[in-house]
Amino acid sequence: MTAPREEAAHHQPPGEELSRLAELHGVATSYSPSPDRTVPATATAVTRALAALGVDASTPQALRTALADRERHLRERLLPPTVVAWSGSPVPALTALPDGTRLHVTTEEGGTRTSLDGLPPGVHELTATAPDGRTARSHLVVAPPRLPSVPGRSHGLLVQLYSLLSSRSWGMGDLGDLAELTGWAGRDLGVGFVQVNPLHAAVPGTPTDPSPYRPSSRRFPDPVHLRVEDVPEYAYADDQETLRSLRERAARLRAAVLEKGELIDRDAVWDLKRQALELVARVPLGPGRQAAYRAFLAEQGQALEDHATWYALAEVHGSDWTRWPEGLRDPRSAETARARTELRDRVDFHSRLAWLTDTQLTDAQRAAREAGMAVGIVHDLAVGVHPEGADTWAQQEYFAAGMSVGAPPDAFNARGQDWGLPPWRPDRLAACGYAPYRSLLRALFRSAGALRIDHVMGLFRLWWVPQGEPPTQGTYVRYDAEAMLAVLVLEASRAGAMVIGEDLGTVEPGVRERLRERGVLGTSVLWFERDWTGDGRPLPPESWRADCLATATTHDLPPTAARLTGEHVELRDRLGLLTRPLDVERAEAAADTAEWREELARLGLLTGSGGDGSSEEAEVQAVHRFLLRTPAHMVGVWLPDGVGDRRPQNLPGTWDQYPNWRLPVADAEGRPVTLEEVAASPRMRALMEVLRSRGEDAPPAGG
């Protein structure tokens, strides 16, 4: 008889006191999947989100105590833990200080000030002393008002690096291939950037999760991307016979993908590269290389030591640190310190791999700039990390235990989404001046001309799903967007890099405007750009926003050829993913494409290959001519579109049904093509000539 009451309690909305407490901690009690609809969060979701923030609201008494404590704290505090100051603008956090409060600033460089006037950009320490003797210390983030202006209009390529194999790859695309791609594309095609998938370090083990968006660590790159032969010590390794055998096995892996239609096997690639790198690591570094390595170790400090220690421990105890011996679950324990000493050779090995990968990433960006690219490589920041990986072990205090990031139910997914990524705790980030976030950005900007931020809305709020609950039983938790943006603008400005936010899907009102205000570009995909507030037809190019990267597709969407032919519907039908009858889905997709064809014809863009614009290749070119007609600052070409590929790299909603993240770039017939064949492809060159010539298709300067 108790089950129905328990179920009802599980789904009941928060009461007045719980709602007030939630509001004070940035936990939402409702969400709006559409402007005309509001859905309340459950009391359970709110209570568990508060618990993950260290707030006990499990009983009426605990709730009242927590509410009183929070209200008293906010009433009595002088400053929030982190204060944001945009250069040249007033600082709202200081306006509430009592008259006569004295300020003291210790700058990053160690200087002191008694005023915020003229402070250089950086993260400083602010002390406020009130007339009644109360004192507060806060981190002071001083950031430029916005990112530097975009360096002119540019077009570029978008590619999943693993998918682009050359004749020298060891079974998947690598950083040597990236350097070759940028050198060719910059010089021969005149592109300004190449955007790649996240190159974050993966969780080791077999099988490894192939998704680049679920990494072990976002702070360091994955050595599987190394071009082993480009490591200087490779030529001096003693056991050249073993290295020759490994190269031969790598050639067979490459041939299996390119000639026999097999999938990219990341685990097999890494097994060969790891063996080779073990031999290479035995070669003593020369004085200059040794000095460079020591400098890298010193610069990366504790973060790299923790990272390498986790990988060394994972070799012994497995990749799920929550199952390690209890003492090793704490990176600061005496047991971990002893293990680090005992495994010092393996810790050094993994540290060296991080250095080698960082070096090749830097070399690839240098190659891009030397090839004339205004931006160079655009790196991708995943929205989170694996719950059992290196980052969650090393930075446990900053992650919300028992929570996962996802998305609430909406018109496209009635069940919501759970991405299996633990979120950062906003309170802990603020308390430390966003130190983990700052170090993460600095690491990524080391070799980036620009950074794409996946699900950029996460700078404002994230949907937290309690462990063991369906995504429908989650709630939004808010982050200090001003602080998150200030740190982002600060670090990007220091690196001289651009920022692109992936802001597709449901976006909270005001988010795009605040991003635009700070110079962060958005992402606009052709098929989604319609006049949603009017007749719903394709949005004319002159009505597009200028501050964006405009593309025809992404890694999560069908290639343009498949979209134009409707093959993406047939694929989803074969995999049992359609929620409506096939005829209905076909008709809707055909109507959508027909409206876009009408728009392309109206603008006179259906010319080129085929003469009358009737060929598929001509239509793909027309789509990109359309993108050039928009005022978008950046226009991106999905590299597989250049050779007629029809297969998406990732099909959301699938796991084993589709080979996500394991397909090589292929031509219109599905035959895998190498980087060399892409570079020689007449179809690729014809498409890129459309973007390079621009001419009358380009909008006036300034959009």
C-alpha positions in Angstrom: 0.0 0.0 0.0 3.0 2.3 0.4 4.2 2.1 -3.2 1.7 4.6 -4.7 2.4 7.2 -2.0 6.2 6.8 -2.5 5.7 7.2 -6.3 3.6 10.3 -5.7 6.2 11.8 -3.4 8.9 11.0 -5.9 7.2 13.2 -8.5 5.8 16.0 -6.4 6.9 19.6 -7.1 9.1 21.4 -4.6 7.3 23.3 -1.8 7.8 27.0 -1.0 10.8 26.5 1.4 12.6 24.1 -0.9 12.0 26.4 -3.9 13.5 29.3 -2.0 16.5 27.3 -0.9 17.0 26.0 -4.5 16.8 29.5 -5.9 19.5 30.7 -3.5 21.8 27.9 -4.7 21.1 28.2 -8.4 19.0 25.1 -8.7 15.9 25.5 -10.9 12.5 24.3 -9.8 11.1 24.3 -13.3 12.1 24.5 -17.0 10.4 25.7 -20.2 10.8 23.3 -23.2 8.9 25.9 -25.2 7.9 29.6 -24.6 4.3 28.6 -23.9 5.0 25.7 -21.5 6.6 25.4 -18.1 7.3 22.0 -16.5 8.0 21.8 -12.7 11.0 19.8 -11.5 10.4 17.2 -8.9 11.2 17.7 -5.2 13.5 14.6 -5.5 15.5 16.1 -8.3 15.9 19.4 -6.5 16.8 17.8 -3.2 19.4 15.5 -4.8 20.9 18.4 -6.8 21.2 20.4 -3.5 22.8 17.4 -1.8 25.4 17.2 -4.6 26.2 20.9 -3.7 26.7 19.9 -0.1 23.3 21.2 1.0 21.1 18.9 3.2 17.4 19.3 2.5 16.4 15.7 3.1 14.1 16.5 6.1 11.9 19.4 7.1 14.3 20.4 9.9 17.4 20.0 7.7 15.6 22.1 5.0 14.8 24.9 7.5 18.3 24.9 8.9 19.9 25.0 5.4 17.6 27.9 4.3 18.4 29.9 7.4 22.1 29.3 7.0 22.1 30.3 3.4 20.1 33.5 4.0 22.3 34.5 6.9 25.5 33.9 4.8 24.2 36.0 1.9 23.1 38.7 4.2 26.4 38.9 6.1 29.0 38.4 3.4 30.8 41.4 1.9 31.9 39.8 -1.4 31.1 36.7 -3.4 34.0 34.3 -3.7 34.8 35.5 -7.2 34.2 39.0 -8.5 34.2 39.9 -12.2 35.5 43.2 -13.5 35.2 43.9 -17.3 37.8 46.4 -18.2 36.3 49.9 -18.4 33.0 48.9 -16.8 31.6 49.3 -13.2 31.8 46.3 -10.9 28.3 45.5 -9.6 29.6 43.3 -6.8 31.3 46.4 -5.2 28.2 48.7 -5.3 26.7 46.9 -2.3 29.7 47.4 0.0 29.2 49.7 3.0 30.5 53.3 2.6 34.0 53.6 3.8 35.0 50.0 2.8 38.7 49.8 2.0 39.9 47.7 -1.0 43.3 46.1 -1.4 44.3 44.2 -4.5 47.2 41.8 -4.9 47.8 41.3 -8.6 48.9 38.1 -10.4 52.4 39.5 -10.6 52.6 40.2 -6.9 52.0 44.0 -7.0 49.5 45.8 -4.7 46.8 48.3 -5.4 44.2 50.1 -3.4 41.9 50.7 -6.3 40.5 48.7 -9.2 41.3 51.5 -11.6 43.8 50.5 -14.3 44.1 46.9 -13.2 45.6 44.7 -15.9 43.7 41.7 -17.1 44.2 38.7 -14.9 43.0 36.8 -11.8 44.0 38.9 -8.8 43.2 38.7 -5.1 40.8 41.3 -3.7 40.4 42.1 0.0 37.6 44.3 1.3 37.7 45.7 4.9 34.4 47.2 6.1 34.2 50.0 8.7 32.9 47.6 11.3 36.0 45.4 10.9 34.6 42.7 8.8 37.0 41.4 6.1 36.4 39.4 2.9 38.8 38.0 0.4 37.7 37.2 -3.2 39.2 36.2 -6.5 39.1 39.2 -8.9 38.8 38.3 -12.6 39.6 41.3 -14.7 38.9 40.6 -18.4 38.8 42.6 -21.6 35.3 43.7 -22.5 35.2 41.3 -25.5 37.4 39.1 -27.6 39.5 40.6 -30.3 37.7 41.3 -33.6 37.5 38.4 -36.1 40.4 38.7 -38.5 38.3 39.2 -41.7 36.0 36.6 -43.3 37.4 33.1 -43.7 36.3 29.7 -44.9 37.7 26.4 -43.8 37.4 22.7 -43.4 35.7 20.6 -40.7 37.0 17.1 -40.2 37.1 14.3 -37.6 40.8 13.7 -37.6 40.7 10.0 -36.9 38.6 9.5 -40.1 41.2 11.1 -42.5 43.9 8.5 -43.1 46.9 9.1 -45.3 49.3 6.6 -46.8 51.4 7.0 -43.7 48.7 6.6 -41.0 48.8 3.7 -38.6 45.2 2.8 -39.1 43.6 6.2 -38.2 44.3 9.9 -38.9 47.0 11.4 -36.8 48.8 14.7 -36.1 51.2 14.2 -39.0 48.1 14.0 -41.2 46.7 17.2 -39.6 49.9 19.1 -40.4 49.8 17.8 -44.0 46.2 18.8 -44.3 46.7 22.3 -43.0 49.8 22.8 -45.2 47.9 21.7 -48.3 44.6 23.4 -47.5 46.2 26.7 -46.6 48.4 27.0 -49.6 46.4 25.3 -52.4 42.8 26.0 -51.2 43.3 29.3 -49.4 41.4 28.2 -46.3 41.7 30.1 -43.1 41.1 27.3 -40.6 40.7 23.5 -40.1 38.3 22.5 -37.3 38.9 19.0 -35.7 37.1 16.8 -33.2 38.2 16.9 -29.5 41.7 15.4 -29.2 41.3 14.8 -25.4 42.9 11.8 -23.7 40.7 8.8 -23.8 39.9 6.2 -21.0 42.3 3.3 -21.7 41.0 -0.3 -21.9 39.5 -2.6 -24.5 37.2 -1.7 -26.0 37.8 2.0 -25.6 34.8 4.3 -25.9 35.4 5.6 -29.4 33.5 8.9 -28.8 35.9 11.9 -28.6 33.2 13.6 -26.5 33.5 11.3 -23.5 37.2 11.6 -22.6 39.2 10.6 -19.5 40.8 14.1 -19.4 40.2 17.3 -21.3 43.4 18.8 -19.9 45.8 16.7 -22.0 45.7 15.3 -25.5 45.6 11.6 -26.4 48.9 10.1 -27.6 47.1 7.9 -30.0 47.2 10.9 -32.3 51.0 10.9 -32.4 52.8 10.4 -35.7 55.4 8.0 -34.1 57.9 8.4 -36.9 58.0 12.2 -36.4 59.3 11.8 -32.8 63.0 12.8 -33.1 64.2 9.9 -30.9 62.5 7.3 -33.2 65.4 7.3 -35.6 67.8 6.4 -32.8 65.9 3.5 -31.1 68.0 0.4 -30.7 65.4 -2.2 -31.8 64.8 -1.1 -35.3 63.7 -4.6 -36.3 60.8 -4.5 -33.9 59.9 -1.0 -35.1 59.9 -2.3 -38.7 57.6 -5.1 -37.7 55.2 -2.7 -36.0 55.1 -0.5 -39.1 54.2 -3.5 -41.2 51.4 -4.4 -38.8 50.3 -0.7 -38.9 50.3 -0.9 -42.7 48.0 -3.9 -42.6 45.7 -2.0 -40.2 45.6 0.9 -42.7 44.9 -1.4 -45.6 42.1 -3.1 -43.7 40.3 0.2 -43.4 41.1 1.7 -46.8 40.9 -1.4 -48.9 38.8 -4.0 -47.1 36.1 -1.9 -45.6 36.9 -2.6 -42.0 36.2 0.0 -39.3 38.8 2.1 -37.7 40.1 0.2 -34.7 41.5 2.7 -32.2 42.5 0.0 -29.7 44.6 -1.8 -32.3 46.2 1.4 -33.4 47.1 2.3 -29.9 48.5 -1.1 -29.1 51.0 -0.8 -31.9 51.9 2.9 -31.1 52.3 2.1 -27.4 54.8 -0.7 -28.2 56.7 1.6 -30.5 56.7 4.5 -28.1 58.0 2.2 -25.3 61.0 1.6 -27.5 61.4 5.3 -28.4 61.2 6.3 -24.8 64.3 4.4 -24.0 66.4 6.7 -26.2 68.0 9.4 -24.0 66.9 12.9 -24.8 69.6 15.3 -26.1 70.4 18.3 -24.0 68.0 20.6 -25.9 65.2 18.1 -25.9 65.8 17.3 -22.2 65.6 21.0 -21.4 62.4 21.4 -23.3 60.9 18.4 -21.5 61.9 19.7 -18.1 60.3 23.0 -19.0 57.1 21.3 -19.9 57.0 19.3 -16.7 57.6 22.5 -14.7 55.0 24.4 -16.6 52.3 21.7 -16.2 53.2 21.0 -12.6 50.8 19.0 -10.4 48.2 18.7 -13.2 50.5 16.6 -15.4 51.9 14.6 -12.4 48.3 13.7 -11.5 47.4 12.9 -15.1 50.4 10.6 -15.6 49.9 9.0 -12.2 46.3 8.1 -13.0 47.4 6.4 -16.3 50.2 4.5 -14.5 47.8 3.3 -11.8 45.2 2.4 -14.4 47.8 0.0 -16.0 47.9 -1.9 -12.6 44.4 -1.5 -11.3 42.1 -0.9 -14.3 40.6 2.3 -15.6 37.8 2.7 -13.1 39.4 4.5 -10.2 36.3 4.1 -8.1 37.2 0.4 -7.8 40.9 0.9 -6.9 42.1 0.1 -3.4 40.7 2.7 -1.1 43.9 4.5 -0.4 44.6 5.0 -4.1 41.2 6.7 -4.8 42.6 9.8 -3.2 45.3 11.5 -5.3 46.7 13.2 -2.2 46.9 10.1 0.0 50.1 8.6 1.4 49.3 5.4 -0.5 49.1 7.3 -3.8 52.4 9.0 -3.0 54.1 5.7 -2.4 52.5 4.2 -5.6 53.7 7.3 -7.6 57.3 6.6 -6.4 57.1 2.9 -7.1 55.7 3.6 -10.6 57.9 6.5 -11.3 59.1 5.0 -14.6 55.5 4.6 -15.9 54.6 8.1 -14.6 57.5 9.5 -16.6 56.5 7.5 -19.6 53.0 9.0 -19.6 54.3 12.4 -18.9 56.6 12.2 -21.9 53.7 11.0 -24.1 51.8 14.2 -23.0 54.8 16.3 -24.0 55.3 14.6 -27.3 51.7 15.0 -28.2 51.6 18.6 -27.1 54.7 19.2 -29.3 53.1 17.7 -32.4 49.9 19.7 -31.8 52.0 22.9 -31.7 53.8 21.8 -34.8 50.5 21.3 -36.6 49.3 24.8 -35.7 52.6 26.3 -36.8 52.2 24.5 -40.1 48.8 26.0 -40.5 50.0 29.5 -39.9 53.0 29.1 -42.1 50.6 27.9 -44.9 48.9 31.3 -44.6 45.9 30.5 -42.4 44.5 33.5 -40.5 43.1 31.2 -37.8 44.7 27.8 -38.1 43.5 24.8 -36.2 40.1 25.1 -34.4 40.2 22.7 -31.4 37.0 21.3 -29.8 36.2 21.3 -26.1 33.9 18.5 -25.0 31.2 19.3 -22.6 32.5 17.0 -19.9 34.6 14.0 -18.9 34.1 10.3 -18.2 33.0 9.7 -14.5 35.8 7.1 -14.0 38.6 9.0 -15.8 41.8 10.9 -14.9 40.1 14.3 -14.4 37.5 13.1 -12.0 40.1 11.3 -9.9 42.5 14.2 -9.8 39.8 16.9 -9.3 37.2 15.1 -7.3 36.3 18.1 -5.1 35.2 20.0 -8.2 32.7 17.4 -9.6 29.1 16.9 -8.4 29.0 13.4 -7.0 26.0 11.3 -8.1 25.1 13.6 -10.9 25.3 13.4 -14.7 24.9 16.0 -17.4 22.2 15.7 -20.0 19.2 17.4 -21.5 15.5 17.6 -20.6 12.7 16.2 -22.7 11.8 18.4 -25.7 9.9 18.2 -29.0 12.7 16.1 -30.5 13.4 13.7 -27.6 10.5 13.0 -25.3 12.7 10.9 -22.9 15.4 13.5 -22.5 19.1 12.7 -22.6 21.7 11.5 -20.1 25.3 12.0 -21.4 27.0 10.2 -18.5 29.3 13.1 -17.8 29.6 14.4 -14.2 29.2 18.2 -14.0 31.4 20.7 -12.3 30.2 22.1 -9.0 29.6 25.9 -9.5 30.2 26.6 -5.8 33.6 25.0 -5.8 34.6 26.7 -9.0 33.7 30.1 -7.6 35.5 29.4 -4.3 38.9 28.7 -6.1 38.6 31.5 -8.7 37.7 29.0 -11.4 41.3 27.6 -11.3 40.4 24.2 -13.0 38.5 26.0 -15.8 41.3 28.5 -16.3 44.0 25.8 -16.5 41.9 23.7 -18.9 41.5 26.7 -21.3 45.1 27.6 -21.1 46.0 24.0 -22.1 43.7 24.0 -25.1 44.8 27.5 -26.3 48.4 26.4 -26.4 48.0 25.1 -29.9 44.7 26.6 -31.1 43.9 29.5 -33.3 40.3 29.1 -32.1 38.3 27.0 -29.8 34.9 25.5 -30.4 33.0 24.9 -27.2 30.5 22.0 -27.4 27.1 22.9 -25.8 28.3 26.4 -25.0 25.0 26.9 -23.1 26.7 24.9 -20.3 28.5 28.1 -19.4 25.1 29.3 -18.1 23.3 26.2 -16.9 23.4 22.4 -17.2 20.7 19.8 -16.8 21.7 17.6 -13.8 20.4 14.1 -13.8 20.6 12.2 -10.4 22.3 8.9 -10.7 19.8 6.1 -11.1 17.0 8.4 -12.4 15.8 8.8 -16.0 16.7 12.1 -17.7 13.1 13.3 -17.1 13.9 13.5 -13.4 16.6 16.1 -13.7 16.8 19.8 -13.1 18.8 22.8 -14.3 21.7 24.0 -12.1 23.0 27.5 -12.9 26.6 28.6 -13.2 28.0 32.1 -12.8 27.9 33.0 -16.5 29.6 36.3 -16.0 32.6 34.6 -14.3 32.7 31.7 -16.9 32.6 34.2 -19.7 35.2 36.5 -18.1 37.7 33.6 -17.7 37.0 32.5 -21.3 37.5 35.9 -22.7 40.6 36.5 -20.5 42.4 33.2 -21.6 41.4 33.5 -25.3 42.6 37.1 -25.4 45.9 36.1 -23.9 46.3 33.4 -26.5 45.1 35.7 -29.4 42.5 33.1 -30.2 38.8 33.1 -31.3 36.0 31.2 -29.6 33.1 29.5 -31.4 30.1 28.3 -29.3 28.0 25.4 -30.4 24.6 26.9 -29.6 22.4 24.6 -31.6 19.1 23.3 -30.2 17.1 24.8 -27.3 18.9 27.9 -26.0 17.8 29.9 -23.0 16.6 33.4 -23.8 19.4 36.0 -23.7 22.3 33.5 -24.0 23.1 34.2 -27.6 23.0 37.9 -26.9 25.4 37.7 -24.0 27.8 35.5 -26.0 27.7 38.0 -28.9 28.4 40.9 -26.5 31.6 39.2 -25.5 32.7 38.4 -29.0 31.9 34.6 -28.9 30.7 33.4 -32.3 27.7 31.0 -32.6 27.1 28.1 -34.9 24.5 28.2 -37.7 23.6 25.0 -39.7 21.8 25.6 -43.0 19.0 23.1 -42.5 18.0 24.6 -39.1 18.0 28.2 -40.3 14.3 29.0 -41.0 12.0 31.9 -40.2 10.6 30.2 -37.1 8.8 33.4 -36.0 7.2 33.9 -39.4 6.3 31.5 -42.2 8.8 28.9 -41.3 10.4 28.9 -44.7 14.2 28.9 -45.3 15.8 32.0 -43.8 17.1 34.3 -46.6 20.9 34.6 -46.5 20.8 38.3 -45.7 18.7 37.5 -42.6 21.4 35.2 -41.1 23.5 36.5 -38.2 27.0 37.6 -38.9 28.7 36.5 -35.7 28.7 32.7 -36.4 30.4 29.8 -38.1 28.0 28.8 -40.9 28.0 25.2 -42.2 25.8 22.9 -44.2 26.2 20.0 -41.7 28.1 18.7 -38.6 29.5 15.3 -37.4 26.1 14.6 -35.8 24.1 15.2 -38.9 23.9 13.6 -42.4 26.4 14.7 -45.0 24.9 17.2 -47.5 24.6 14.6 -50.3 22.6 12.3 -48.0 20.4 15.1 -46.9 19.7 16.2 -50.5 18.8 12.6 -51.6 16.9 11.7 -48.4 19.2 8.8 -47.7 19.4 9.8 -44.1 15.8 8.8 -43.6 16.4 5.4 -45.2 19.3 4.9 -42.9 17.3 5.7 -39.8 14.6 3.4 -41.0 17.0 0.5 -41.4 18.2 1.0 -37.9 14.7 1.2 -36.4 15.1 4.7 -35.2 12.0 6.3 -36.8 9.2 7.2 -34.5 6.7 7.7 -37.3 5.8 5.7 -40.5 8.5 5.7 -43.2 6.3 7.4 -45.8 5.6 10.3 -43.4 9.3 10.8 -42.6 10.2 10.5 -46.3 7.5 13.1 -47.3 8.6 15.5 -44.6 12.3 15.3 -45.5 11.5 15.7 -49.2 9.3 18.8 -48.5 12.1 20.3 -46.4 14.7 19.7 -49.1 12.4 21.0 -51.8 11.9 24.3 -50.0 15.7 24.7 -49.8 16.1 23.9 -53.5 13.5 26.5 -54.3 15.5 29.1 -52.3 18.7 28.1 -54.1 17.0 28.4 -57.5 15.4 31.8 -56.5 18.9 33.1 -55.8 20.4 31.7 -59.0 22.9 29.5 -57.2 22.2 26.2 -59.0 25.0 26.4 -61.5 28.3 24.6 -61.8 28.9 20.9 -62.3 26.3 19.5 -64.5 25.6 22.8 -66.2 21.9 23.1 -65.3 22.5 22.5 -61.6 20.6 19.3 -61.7 23.5 17.1 -60.4 24.0 16.2 -56.8 27.5 17.8 -57.0 26.1 21.0 -58.3 23.5 21.1 -55.5 26.2 20.7 -52.9 28.1 23.5 -54.5 24.9 25.6 -54.5 24.4 25.0 -50.8 27.9 26.5 -50.1 27.3 29.4 -52.5 24.3 30.1 -50.3 26.5 30.1 -47.2 28.7 32.6 -48.9 25.7 34.9 -49.4 25.2 35.1 -45.7 27.1 37.6 -43.6 28.7 34.8 -41.5 32.2 35.6 -40.4 33.3 32.0 -40.9 32.0 29.4 -43.4 32.9 25.8 -42.8 32.9 22.9 -45.3 32.4 19.4 -43.9 35.4 17.7 -45.6 33.5 14.5 -46.5 31.1 16.7 -48.4 34.0 17.5 -50.7 34.2 13.9 -51.9 30.5 13.0 -51.8 30.5 11.0 -48.6 27.0 10.0 -47.5 27.6 8.5 -44.1 27.3 10.5 -40.8 30.3 10.1 -38.5 27.9 9.8 -35.5 24.2 8.9 -35.5 22.7 10.2 -32.2 20.4 7.7 -30.5 22.5 4.7 -31.5 25.2 2.6 -29.8 26.0 -0.7 -31.4 23.5 -0.4 -34.2 25.8 2.1 -36.1 29.6 2.4 -36.2 29.8 5.8 -34.6 33.2 7.5 -34.6 34.8 4.6 -36.6 34.3 5.4 -40.2 36.9 6.7 -42.6 36.2 9.5 -45.1 34.7 7.9 -48.2 33.6 8.9 -51.7 30.1 8.9 -53.2 30.3 5.1 -53.7 31.3 4.5 -50.1 35.0 3.7 -51.0 37.4 5.0 -48.4 39.7 7.7 -49.6 43.1 8.8 -48.3 44.3 12.3 -47.6 46.3 12.1 -50.8 43.2 11.2 -52.8 41.2 14.0 -51.1 43.9 16.5 -52.2 43.8 15.2 -55.8 40.0 15.0 -56.0 38.5 17.2 -58.8 35.2 17.3 -56.8 36.9 18.6 -53.7 38.8 21.2 -55.7 35.7 22.3 -57.5 33.8 22.8 -54.3 36.6 24.7 -52.6 37.0 26.9 -55.7 33.4 28.0 -55.1 34.4 29.3 -51.7 37.8 30.6 -52.7 36.4 32.7 -55.6 33.6 34.2 -53.6 33.1 37.1 -56.1 29.5 38.2 -56.4 28.4 35.6 -53.9 30.1 37.3 -51.0 28.1 39.8 -49.0 29.3 43.4 -48.6 32.1 43.9 -46.1 30.9 43.8 -42.6 27.8 41.8 -43.5 
